[in-house]
Every structure is written in structure tokens, then in C-alpha cells.
Amino acid sequence: MSDTAHYRFQSDQARRLARQVTDAVVREKLLEMAEEYGRYADQIEARSIEPAPAQAAAH
């Protein structure tokens, strides 16, 4: 499983758990965690599609 897939999975899991809990504080924390995992996945994806910097020419 790639890092991106891992973080997306964790985000989904946190959202599922948030729908099941009755404690509002716990639910909010799980939703915050889901958002953070989603941001991690987005950052990893963004880095993987950025063009690689040109290598310096050898002297």
C-alpha cells in the first residue's frame, strides 16, 4: 500500500468511527484526524506529481 493510499484509508477509518461514536468531543477529534490524514495524502500526491528539479550540469 502506498503512503497516499495508507493516509486515505486512515482518513476513511476515522470518518467511519466518527459516525459511530456518540461523544461529541471524540467525534470532533476523529473528524480532525480524518482531515489531517487527508492533508497528508494530498501533500504526498502533490510532491509525487511535481516536476523534478533539473540537475546541475557537471563541471
mmCIF file of the N, C-alpha and C atoms, coordinates in Angstrom:
data_MODEL
# 
_entry.id   MODEL 
# 
loop_
_atom_site.group_PDB 
_atom_site.id 
_atom_site.type_symbol 
_atom_site.label_atom_id 
_atom_site.label_alt_id 
_atom_site.label_comp_id 
_atom_site.label_asym_id 
_atom_site.label_entity_id 
_atom_site.label_seq_id 
_atom_site.pdbx_PDB_ins_code 
_atom_site.Cartn_x 
_atom_site.Cartn_y 
_atom_site.Cartn_z 
_atom_site.occupancy 
_atom_site.B_iso_or_equiv 
_atom_site.pdbx_formal_charge 
_atom_site.auth_seq_id 
_atom_site.auth_comp_id 
_atom_site.auth_asym_id 
_atom_site.auth_atom_id 
_atom_site.pdbx_PDB_model_num 
ATOM 1   N N  . MET A 1 1  ? 0.853   -1.173 0.000   1.00 0.00 ? 1  MET A N  1 
ATOM 2   C CA . MET A 1 1  ? 0.000   0.000  0.000   1.00 0.00 ? 1  MET A CA 1 
ATOM 3   C C  . MET A 1 1  ? 0.900   1.238  0.000   1.00 0.00 ? 1  MET A C  1 
ATOM 4   N N  . SER A 1 2  ? 0.612   2.158  -0.899  1.00 0.00 ? 2  SER A N  1 
ATOM 5   C CA . SER A 1 2  ? 1.403   3.379  -0.970  1.00 0.00 ? 2  SER A CA 1 
ATOM 6   C C  . SER A 1 2  ? 1.097   4.272  0.230   1.00 0.00 ? 2  SER A C  1 
ATOM 7   N N  . ASP A 1 3  ? 1.972   5.231  0.466   1.00 0.00 ? 3  ASP A N  1 
ATOM 8   C CA . ASP A 1 3  ? 1.746   6.172  1.568   1.00 0.00 ? 3  ASP A CA 1 
ATOM 9   C C  . ASP A 1 3  ? 0.432   6.928  1.378   1.00 0.00 ? 3  ASP A C  1 
ATOM 10  N N  . THR A 1 4  ? 0.178   7.347  0.141   1.00 0.00 ? 4  THR A N  1 
ATOM 11  C CA . THR A 1 4  ? -1.060  8.077  -0.135  1.00 0.00 ? 4  THR A CA 1 
ATOM 12  C C  . THR A 1 4  ? -2.273  7.215  0.189   1.00 0.00 ? 4  THR A C  1 
ATOM 13  N N  . ALA A 1 5  ? -2.260  5.981  -0.275  1.00 0.00 ? 5  ALA A N  1 
ATOM 14  C CA . ALA A 1 5  ? -3.381  5.075  -0.019  1.00 0.00 ? 5  ALA A CA 1 
ATOM 15  C C  . ALA A 1 5  ? -3.533  4.822  1.479   1.00 0.00 ? 5  ALA A C  1 
ATOM 16  N N  . HIS A 1 6  ? -2.411  4.699  2.173   1.00 0.00 ? 6  HIS A N  1 
ATOM 17  C CA . HIS A 1 6  ? -2.457  4.476  3.619   1.00 0.00 ? 6  HIS A CA 1 
ATOM 18  C C  . HIS A 1 6  ? -3.164  5.638  4.325   1.00 0.00 ? 6  HIS A C  1 
ATOM 19  N N  . TYR A 1 7  ? -2.774  6.860  3.997   1.00 0.00 ? 7  TYR A N  1 
ATOM 20  C CA . TYR A 1 7  ? -3.379  8.017  4.655   1.00 0.00 ? 7  TYR A CA 1 
ATOM 21  C C  . TYR A 1 7  ? -4.839  8.192  4.257   1.00 0.00 ? 7  TYR A C  1 
ATOM 22  N N  . ARG A 1 8  ? -5.183  7.891  3.017   1.00 0.00 ? 8  ARG A N  1 
ATOM 23  C CA . ARG A 1 8  ? -6.594  7.964  2.613   1.00 0.00 ? 8  ARG A CA 1 
ATOM 24  C C  . ARG A 1 8  ? -7.418  6.921  3.386   1.00 0.00 ? 8  ARG A C  1 
ATOM 25  N N  . PHE A 1 9  ? -6.855  5.723  3.544   1.00 0.00 ? 9  PHE A N  1 
ATOM 26  C CA . PHE A 1 9  ? -7.532  4.673  4.306   1.00 0.00 ? 9  PHE A CA 1 
ATOM 27  C C  . PHE A 1 9  ? -7.744  5.118  5.752   1.00 0.00 ? 9  PHE A C  1 
ATOM 28  N N  . GLN A 1 10 ? -6.697  5.684  6.366   1.00 0.00 ? 10 GLN A N  1 
ATOM 29  C CA . GLN A 1 10 ? -6.807  6.142  7.750   1.00 0.00 ? 10 GLN A CA 1 
ATOM 30  C C  . GLN A 1 10 ? -7.855  7.248  7.871   1.00 0.00 ? 10 GLN A C  1 
ATOM 31  N N  . SER A 1 11 ? -7.900  8.130  6.889   1.00 0.00 ? 11 SER A N  1 
ATOM 32  C CA . SER A 1 11 ? -8.896  9.197  6.887   1.00 0.00 ? 11 SER A CA 1 
ATOM 33  C C  . SER A 1 11 ? -10.307 8.607  6.838   1.00 0.00 ? 11 SER A C  1 
ATOM 34  N N  . ASP A 1 12 ? -10.501 7.640  5.958   1.00 0.00 ? 12 ASP A N  1 
ATOM 35  C CA . ASP A 1 12 ? -11.809 6.987  5.857   1.00 0.00 ? 12 ASP A CA 1 
ATOM 36  C C  . ASP A 1 12 ? -12.184 6.283  7.158   1.00 0.00 ? 12 ASP A C  1 
ATOM 37  N N  . GLN A 1 13 ? -11.232 5.602  7.761   1.00 0.00 ? 13 GLN A N  1 
ATOM 38  C CA . GLN A 1 13 ? -11.490 4.904  9.015   1.00 0.00 ? 13 GLN A CA 1 
ATOM 39  C C  . GLN A 1 13 ? -11.908 5.878  10.116  1.00 0.00 ? 13 GLN A C  1 
ATOM 40  N N  . ALA A 1 14 ? -11.207 6.992  10.212  1.00 0.00 ? 14 ALA A N  1 
ATOM 41  C CA . ALA A 1 14 ? -11.536 7.984  11.235  1.00 0.00 ? 14 ALA A CA 1 
ATOM 42  C C  . ALA A 1 14 ? -12.941 8.543  11.008  1.00 0.00 ? 14 ALA A C  1 
ATOM 43  N N  . ARG A 1 15 ? -13.306 8.773  9.755   1.00 0.00 ? 15 ARG A N  1 
ATOM 44  C CA . ARG A 1 15 ? -14.663 9.262  9.453   1.00 0.00 ? 15 ARG A CA 1 
ATOM 45  C C  . ARG A 1 15 ? -15.724 8.221  9.830   1.00 0.00 ? 15 ARG A C  1 
ATOM 46  N N  . ARG A 1 16 ? -15.447 6.966  9.524   1.00 0.00 ? 16 ARG A N  1 
ATOM 47  C CA . ARG A 1 16 ? -16.394 5.900  9.881   1.00 0.00 ? 16 ARG A CA 1 
ATOM 48  C C  . ARG A 1 16 ? -16.591 5.829  11.395  1.00 0.00 ? 16 ARG A C  1 
ATOM 49  N N  . LEU A 1 17 ? -15.485 5.885  12.115  1.00 0.00 ? 17 LEU A N  1 
ATOM 50  C CA . LEU A 1 17 ? -15.580 5.845  13.579  1.00 0.00 ? 17 LEU A CA 1 
ATOM 51  C C  . LEU A 1 17 ? -16.347 7.050  14.108  1.00 0.00 ? 17 LEU A C  1 
ATOM 52  N N  . ALA A 1 18 ? -16.100 8.213  13.510  1.00 0.00 ? 18 ALA A N  1 
ATOM 53  C CA . ALA A 1 18 ? -16.787 9.434  13.954  1.00 0.00 ? 18 ALA A CA 1 
ATOM 54  C C  . ALA A 1 18 ? -18.298 9.299  13.811  1.00 0.00 ? 18 ALA A C  1 
ATOM 55  N N  . ARG A 1 19 ? -18.743 8.598  12.764  1.00 0.00 ? 19 ARG A N  1 
ATOM 56  C CA . ARG A 1 19 ? -20.188 8.408  12.581  1.00 0.00 ? 19 ARG A CA 1 
ATOM 57  C C  . ARG A 1 19 ? -20.779 7.467  13.622  1.00 0.00 ? 19 ARG A C  1 
ATOM 58  N N  . GLN A 1 20 ? -19.934 6.648  14.245  1.00 0.00 ? 20 GLN A N  1 
ATOM 59  C CA . GLN A 1 20 ? -20.431 5.644  15.180  1.00 0.00 ? 20 GLN A CA 1 
ATOM 60  C C  . GLN A 1 20 ? -20.420 6.093  16.640  1.00 0.00 ? 20 GLN A C  1 
ATOM 61  N N  . VAL A 1 21 ? -19.572 7.051  16.985  1.00 0.00 ? 21 VAL A N  1 
ATOM 62  C CA . VAL A 1 21 ? -19.465 7.441  18.388  1.00 0.00 ? 21 VAL A CA 1 
ATOM 63  C C  . VAL A 1 21 ? -20.553 8.448  18.751  1.00 0.00 ? 21 VAL A C  1 
ATOM 64  N N  . THR A 1 22 ? -20.917 8.432  20.023  1.00 0.00 ? 22 THR A N  1 
ATOM 65  C CA . THR A 1 22 ? -21.949 9.363  20.490  1.00 0.00 ? 22 THR A CA 1 
ATOM 66  C C  . THR A 1 22 ? -21.356 10.561 21.228  1.00 0.00 ? 22 THR A C  1 
ATOM 67  N N  . ASP A 1 23 ? -20.107 10.457 21.648  1.00 0.00 ? 23 ASP A N  1 
ATOM 68  C CA . ASP A 1 23 ? -19.443 11.545 22.365  1.00 0.00 ? 23 ASP A CA 1 
ATOM 69  C C  . ASP A 1 23 ? -19.012 12.620 21.362  1.00 0.00 ? 23 ASP A C  1 
ATOM 70  N N  . ALA A 1 24 ? -19.537 13.822 21.527  1.00 0.00 ? 24 ALA A N  1 
ATOM 71  C CA . ALA A 1 24 ? -19.268 14.911 20.585  1.00 0.00 ? 24 ALA A CA 1 
ATOM 72  C C  . ALA A 1 24 ? -17.790 15.291 20.537  1.00 0.00 ? 24 ALA A C  1 
ATOM 73  N N  . VAL A 1 25 ? -17.117 15.248 21.666  1.00 0.00 ? 25 VAL A N  1 
ATOM 74  C CA . VAL A 1 25 ? -15.697 15.620 21.712  1.00 0.00 ? 25 VAL A CA 1 
ATOM 75  C C  . VAL A 1 25 ? -14.869 14.594 20.941  1.00 0.00 ? 25 VAL A C  1 
ATOM 76  N N  . VAL A 1 26 ? -15.161 13.333 21.160  1.00 0.00 ? 26 VAL A N  1 
ATOM 77  C CA . VAL A 1 26 ? -14.446 12.268 20.459  1.00 0.00 ? 26 VAL A CA 1 
ATOM 78  C C  . VAL A 1 26 ? -14.738 12.347 18.967  1.00 0.00 ? 26 VAL A C  1 
ATOM 79  N N  . ARG A 1 27 ? -15.999 12.568 18.607  1.00 0.00 ? 27 ARG A N  1 
ATOM 80  C CA . ARG A 1 27 ? -16.371 12.687 17.198  1.00 0.00 ? 27 ARG A CA 1 
ATOM 81  C C  . ARG A 1 27 ? -15.597 13.810 16.526  1.00 0.00 ? 27 ARG A C  1 
ATOM 82  N N  . GLU A 1 28 ? -15.532 14.957 17.185  1.00 0.00 ? 28 GLU A N  1 
ATOM 83  C CA . GLU A 1 28 ? -14.827 16.105 16.607  1.00 0.00 ? 28 GLU A CA 1 
ATOM 84  C C  . GLU A 1 28 ? -13.339 15.796 16.419  1.00 0.00 ? 28 GLU A C  1 
ATOM 85  N N  . LYS A 1 29 ? -12.737 15.149 17.402  1.00 0.00 ? 29 LYS A N  1 
ATOM 86  C CA . LYS A 1 29 ? -11.317 14.796 17.295  1.00 0.00 ? 29 LYS A CA 1 
ATOM 87  C C  . LYS A 1 29 ? -11.085 13.826 16.141  1.00 0.00 ? 29 LYS A C  1 
ATOM 88  N N  . LEU A 1 30 ? -11.964 12.847 15.998  1.00 0.00 ? 30 LEU A N  1 
ATOM 89  C CA . LEU A 1 30 ? -11.833 11.899 14.888  1.00 0.00 ? 30 LEU A CA 1 
ATOM 90  C C  . LEU A 1 30 ? -11.970 12.606 13.536  1.00 0.00 ? 30 LEU A C  1 
ATOM 91  N N  . LEU A 1 31 ? -12.879 13.558 13.441  1.00 0.00 ? 31 LEU A N  1 
ATOM 92  C CA . LEU A 1 31 ? -13.026 14.304 12.194  1.00 0.00 ? 31 LEU A CA 1 
ATOM 93  C C  . LEU A 1 31 ? -11.802 15.173 11.917  1.00 0.00 ? 31 LEU A C  1 
ATOM 94  N N  . GLU A 1 32 ? -11.214 15.728 12.964  1.00 0.00 ? 32 GLU A N  1 
ATOM 95  C CA . GLU A 1 32 ? -9.968  16.487 12.798  1.00 0.00 ? 32 GLU A CA 1 
ATOM 96  C C  . GLU A 1 32 ? -8.854  15.575 12.300  1.00 0.00 ? 32 GLU A C  1 
ATOM 97  N N  . MET A 1 33 ? -8.774  14.383 12.882  1.00 0.00 ? 33 MET A N  1 
ATOM 98  C CA . MET A 1 33 ? -7.766  13.416 12.454  1.00 0.00 ? 33 MET A CA 1 
ATOM 99  C C  . MET A 1 33 ? -7.982  13.034 10.991  1.00 0.00 ? 33 MET A C  1 
ATOM 100 N N  . ALA A 1 34 ? -9.236  12.824 10.604  1.00 0.00 ? 34 ALA A N  1 
ATOM 101 C CA . ALA A 1 34 ? -9.545  12.478 9.217   1.00 0.00 ? 34 ALA A CA 1 
ATOM 102 C C  . ALA A 1 34 ? -9.072  13.565 8.266   1.00 0.00 ? 34 ALA A C  1 
ATOM 103 N N  . GLU A 1 35 ? -9.323  14.814 8.635   1.00 0.00 ? 35 GLU A N  1 
ATOM 104 C CA . GLU A 1 35 ? -8.876  15.934 7.802   1.00 0.00 ? 35 GLU A CA 1 
ATOM 105 C C  . GLU A 1 35 ? -7.355  15.974 7.698   1.00 0.00 ? 35 GLU A C  1 
ATOM 106 N N  . GLU A 1 36 ? -6.688  15.740 8.807   1.00 0.00 ? 36 GLU A N  1 
ATOM 107 C CA . GLU A 1 36 ? -5.227  15.767 8.805   1.00 0.00 ? 36 GLU A CA 1 
ATOM 108 C C  . GLU A 1 36 ? -4.663  14.650 7.933   1.00 0.00 ? 36 GLU A C  1 
ATOM 109 N N  . TYR A 1 37 ? -5.206  13.451 8.062   1.00 0.00 ? 37 TYR A N  1 
ATOM 110 C CA . TYR A 1 37 ? -4.765  12.342 7.205   1.00 0.00 ? 37 TYR A CA 1 
ATOM 111 C C  . TYR A 1 37 ? -4.990  12.694 5.740   1.00 0.00 ? 37 TYR A C  1 
ATOM 112 N N  . GLY A 1 38 ? -6.108  13.314 5.439   1.00 0.00 ? 38 GLY A N  1 
ATOM 113 C CA . GLY A 1 38 ? -6.382  13.729 4.058   1.00 0.00 ? 38 GLY A CA 1 
ATOM 114 C C  . GLY A 1 38 ? -5.365  14.736 3.557   1.00 0.00 ? 38 GLY A C  1 
ATOM 115 N N  . ARG A 1 39 ? -4.989  15.666 4.418   1.00 0.00 ? 39 ARG A N  1 
ATOM 116 C CA . ARG A 1 39 ? -3.968  16.657 4.032   1.00 0.00 ? 39 ARG A CA 1 
ATOM 117 C C  . ARG A 1 39 ? -2.623  15.980 3.773   1.00 0.00 ? 39 ARG A C  1 
ATOM 118 N N  . TYR A 1 40 ? -2.263  15.008 4.622   1.00 0.00 ? 40 TYR A N  1 
ATOM 119 C CA . TYR A 1 40 ? -1.010  14.275 4.399   1.00 0.00 ? 40 TYR A CA 1 
ATOM 120 C C  . TYR A 1 40 ? -1.033  13.609 3.026   1.00 0.00 ? 40 TYR A C  1 
ATOM 121 N N  . ALA A 1 41 ? -2.131  12.949 2.710   1.00 0.00 ? 41 ALA A N  1 
ATOM 122 C CA . ALA A 1 41 ? -2.242  12.273 1.413   1.00 0.00 ? 41 ALA A CA 1 
ATOM 123 C C  . ALA A 1 41 ? -2.136  13.277 0.272   1.00 0.00 ? 41 ALA A C  1 
ATOM 124 N N  . ASP A 1 42 ? -2.808  14.420 0.407   1.00 0.00 ? 42 ASP A N  1 
ATOM 125 C CA . ASP A 1 42 ? -2.742  15.455 -0.621  1.00 0.00 ? 42 ASP A CA 1 
ATOM 126 C C  . ASP A 1 42 ? -1.315  15.956 -0.818  1.00 0.00 ? 42 ASP A C  1 
ATOM 127 N N  . GLN A 1 43 ? -0.595  16.167 0.284   1.00 0.00 ? 43 GLN A N  1 
ATOM 128 C CA . GLN A 1 43 ? 0.788   16.649 0.191   1.00 0.00 ? 43 GLN A CA 1 
ATOM 129 C C  . GLN A 1 43 ? 1.682   15.627 -0.494  1.00 0.00 ? 43 GLN A C  1 
ATOM 130 N N  . ILE A 1 44 ? 1.509   14.364 -0.156  1.00 0.00 ? 44 ILE A N  1 
ATOM 131 C CA . ILE A 1 44 ? 2.316   13.319 -0.787  1.00 0.00 ? 44 ILE A CA 1 
ATOM 132 C C  . ILE A 1 44 ? 2.016   13.261 -2.281  1.00 0.00 ? 44 ILE A C  1 
ATOM 133 N N  . GLU A 1 45 ? 0.749   13.328 -2.641  1.00 0.00 ? 45 GLU A N  1 
ATOM 134 C CA . GLU A 1 45 ? 0.369   13.319 -4.052  1.00 0.00 ? 45 GLU A CA 1 
ATOM 135 C C  . GLU A 1 45 ? 0.959   14.519 -4.783  1.00 0.00 ? 45 GLU A C  1 
ATOM 136 N N  . ALA A 1 46 ? 0.881   15.681 -4.167  1.00 0.00 ? 46 ALA A N  1 
ATOM 137 C CA . ALA A 1 46 ? 1.401   16.890 -4.805  1.00 0.00 ? 46 ALA A CA 1 
ATOM 138 C C  . ALA A 1 46 ? 2.897   16.774 -5.054  1.00 0.00 ? 46 ALA A C  1 
ATOM 139 N N  . ARG A 1 47 ? 3.613   16.221 -4.088  1.00 0.00 ? 47 ARG A N  1 
ATOM 140 C CA . ARG A 1 47 ? 5.060   16.059 -4.262  1.00 0.00 ? 47 ARG A CA 1 
ATOM 141 C C  . ARG A 1 47 ? 5.383   15.045 -5.350  1.00 0.00 ? 47 ARG A C  1 
ATOM 142 N N  . SER A 1 48 ? 4.549   14.041 -5.502  1.00 0.00 ? 48 SER A N  1 
ATOM 143 C CA . SER A 1 48 ? 4.847   12.995 -6.477  1.00 0.00 ? 48 SER A CA 1 
ATOM 144 C C  . SER A 1 48 ? 4.585   13.443 -7.907  1.00 0.00 ? 48 SER A C  1 
ATOM 145 N N  . ILE A 1 49 ? 3.767   14.489 -8.108  1.00 0.00 ? 49 ILE A N  1 
ATOM 146 C CA . ILE A 1 49 ? 3.492   14.952 -9.465  1.00 0.00 ? 49 ILE A CA 1 
ATOM 147 C C  . ILE A 1 49 ? 4.269   16.209 -9.835  1.00 0.00 ? 49 ILE A C  1 
ATOM 148 N N  . GLU A 1 50 ? 4.970   16.791 -8.874  1.00 0.00 ? 50 GLU A N  1 
ATOM 149 C CA . GLU A 1 50 ? 5.788   17.957 -9.176  1.00 0.00 ? 50 GLU A CA 1 
ATOM 150 C C  . GLU A 1 50 ? 6.958   17.527 -10.057 1.00 0.00 ? 50 GLU A C  1 
ATOM 151 N N  . PRO A 1 51 ? 7.312   18.358 -11.024 1.00 0.00 ? 51 PRO A N  1 
ATOM 152 C CA . PRO A 1 51 ? 8.471   18.006 -11.854 1.00 0.00 ? 51 PRO A CA 1 
ATOM 153 C C  . PRO A 1 51 ? 9.747   18.023 -11.005 1.00 0.00 ? 51 PRO A C  1 
ATOM 154 N N  . ALA A 1 52 ? 10.602  17.081 -11.267 1.00 0.00 ? 52 ALA A N  1 
ATOM 155 C CA . ALA A 1 52 ? 11.870  17.005 -10.538 1.00 0.00 ? 52 ALA A CA 1 
ATOM 156 C C  . ALA A 1 52 ? 12.730  18.202 -10.944 1.00 0.00 ? 52 ALA A C  1 
ATOM 157 N N  . PRO A 1 53 ? 13.445  18.804 -9.978  1.00 0.00 ? 53 PRO A N  1 
ATOM 158 C CA . PRO A 1 53 ? 14.318  19.926 -10.328 1.00 0.00 ? 53 PRO A CA 1 
ATOM 159 C C  . PRO A 1 53 ? 15.431  19.457 -11.260 1.00 0.00 ? 53 PRO A C  1 
ATOM 160 N N  . ALA A 1 54 ? 15.794  20.319 -12.177 1.00 0.00 ? 54 ALA A N  1 
ATOM 161 C CA . ALA A 1 54 ? 16.869  19.986 -13.127 1.00 0.00 ? 54 ALA A CA 1 
ATOM 162 C C  . ALA A 1 54 ? 18.163  19.797 -12.372 1.00 0.00 ? 54 ALA A C  1 
ATOM 163 N N  . GLN A 1 55 ? 18.878  18.767 -12.736 1.00 0.00 ? 55 GLN A N  1 
ATOM 164 C CA . GLN A 1 55 ? 20.171  18.537 -12.076 1.00 0.00 ? 55 GLN A CA 1 
ATOM 165 C C  . GLN A 1 55 ? 21.180  19.525 -12.599 1.00 0.00 ? 55 GLN A C  1 
ATOM 166 N N  . ALA A 1 56 ? 22.038  19.945 -11.694 1.00 0.00 ? 56 ALA A N  1 
ATOM 167 C CA . ALA A 1 56 ? 23.101  20.888 -12.079 1.00 0.00 ? 56 ALA A CA 1 
ATOM 168 C C  . ALA A 1 56 ? 24.057  20.190 -13.051 1.00 0.00 ? 56 ALA A C  1 
ATOM 169 N N  . ALA A 1 57 ? 24.485  20.923 -14.026 1.00 0.00 ? 57 ALA A N  1 
ATOM 170 C CA . ALA A 1 57 ? 25.412  20.367 -15.022 1.00 0.00 ? 57 ALA A CA 1 
ATOM 171 C C  . ALA A 1 57 ? 26.757  20.109 -14.366 1.00 0.00 ? 57 ALA A C  1 
ATOM 172 N N  . ALA A 1 58 ? 27.355  18.997 -14.705 1.00 0.00 ? 58 ALA A N  1 
ATOM 173 C CA . ALA A 1 58 ? 28.676  18.647 -14.150 1.00 0.00 ? 58 ALA A CA 1 
ATOM 174 C C  . ALA A 1 58 ? 29.722  19.545 -14.773 1.00 0.00 ? 58 ALA A C  1 
ATOM 175 N N  . HIS A 1 59 ? 30.655  19.954 -13.958 1.00 0.00 ? 59 HIS A N  1 
ATOM 176 C CA . HIS A 1 59 ? 31.726  20.841 -14.463 1.00 0.00 ? 59 HIS A CA 1 
ATOM 177 C C  . HIS A 1 59 ? 32.883  20.042 -14.908 1.00 0.00 ? 59 HIS A C  1 
# 
